[in-house]
Amino acid sequence: MAIVNATDQNFASETSEGVVLADFWAPWCGPCKMIAPVLEELDGEMGDKVKIVKIDVDENQETASKHGVMSIPTMIVFKDGEVVDQIVGFQPKEQLQETLNKHL
C-alpha cells in the first residue's frame, strides 16, 4: 500500500477504516525529513495491515489544530476512525512497529 498524502478535506475519510498511522509534518522540519524513509520502510513491511497517511501541517492547519498537534513530527494512530495512540518526535522504526502492533 502506498503512503497517502491527505488534506483537510479528505483526512477523516482516509483515517476512518482499519489501523492508520497519520504523520503530521512540514517540509522545513528536520526530524520530519529523518522519519520519512522510516515510514517508507514501515509501509513496505506492514503492507495492508497499516495505512500510512502524511498531512502537511502548513497546508492543512484545520486538521492539525483539531488533533492538538503542537510540535512535529507528531504521529497519531487511528483505529476505525478513533485516536488510539500518539507519538511525538522522531522514533526508531522498531518503536513505531511496536506501537502499531499493539493496535492490530
Secondary structure as the mmCIF struct_conf table of DSSP 4:
data_model
#
loop_
_struct_conf.conf_type_id
_struct_conf.id
_struct_conf.beg_label_comp_id
_struct_conf.beg_label_asym_id
_struct_conf.beg_label_seq_id
_struct_conf.end_label_comp_id
_struct_conf.end_label_asym_id
_struct_conf.end_label_seq_id
HELX_LH_PP_P HELX_LH_PP_P1 ALA A 2 ILE A 3
STRN STRN1 VAL A 4 ASN A 5
TURN_TY1_P TURN_TY1_P1 ASP A 8 ASN A 10
HELX_RH_AL_P HELX_RH_AL_P1 PHE A 11 GLU A 14
TURN_TY1_P TURN_TY1_P2 THR A 15 THR A 15
BEND BEND1 SER A 16 GLY A 18
STRN STRN2 VAL A 19 TRP A 25
TURN_TY1_P TURN_TY1_P3 PRO A 27 TRP A 28
HELX_RH_AL_P HELX_RH_AL_P2 GLY A 30 MET A 46
HELX_RH_3T_P HELX_RH_3T_P1 GLY A 47 LYS A 49
STRN STRN3 VAL A 50 ASP A 56
TURN_TY1_P TURN_TY1_P4 VAL A 57 GLU A 59
HELX_RH_AL_P HELX_RH_AL_P3 GLN A 61 LYS A 66
TURN_TY1_P TURN_TY1_P5 HIS A 67 GLY A 68
BEND BEND2 SER A 71 PRO A 73
STRN STRN4 THR A 74 LYS A 79
TURN_TY1_P TURN_TY1_P6 ASP A 80 GLY A 81
STRN STRN5 GLU A 82 VAL A 88
BEND BEND3 GLY A 89 GLY A 89
HELX_RH_AL_P HELX_RH_AL_P4 LYS A 93 ASN A 101
TURN_TY1_P TURN_TY1_P7 LYS A 102 HIS A 103
#
